[in-house]
Amino acid sequence: MATIAETNVPKLQTWLDAIAVKDPARAAELLLRALEYHVPKLARTECATEVQEQPQTLRIVFVPPPKRTEESDAALSGG
């Protein structure tokens, strides 16, 4: 089966083009179905965690950028 599939891969574009002439939606559907064998689907994952009774506080601290000097400007400009 693998050999049959591999030898027909080059023909796939021709077949899809022929189908698309009469039914573009069907050609797109067939392409997507074929891609499922090339690009694996992501597996569904489940995450089970305990919910804390007291919500945690998220604290975001903004730090000011360093002060610009003539030396830092020259270093950034390559000069």
C-alpha positions, 0 to 999 in steps of 0.5 A: 500500500505504501508503494502505491501511495508513493507512486501516485503522489506526483499524480495528486496535483493533476487529479486535484486540478481536474476535480477543481474545474467542476467542483473547487470545493470538492478539490479543496476537501480532498486536499485537506483530507490528504493533508491529514496523512502528512501533517499530524493532528494535534492531540487533545490534552487535558490538564487537571489542577486543583483550584486554590481558594484564595486567588493569587495576586499578579504584580507587574513592575515596570522598570524605566529604561536606562538613561541615554547618553552620548556614548550609548547613542554612539554605540547603538549607531555603530559610530 
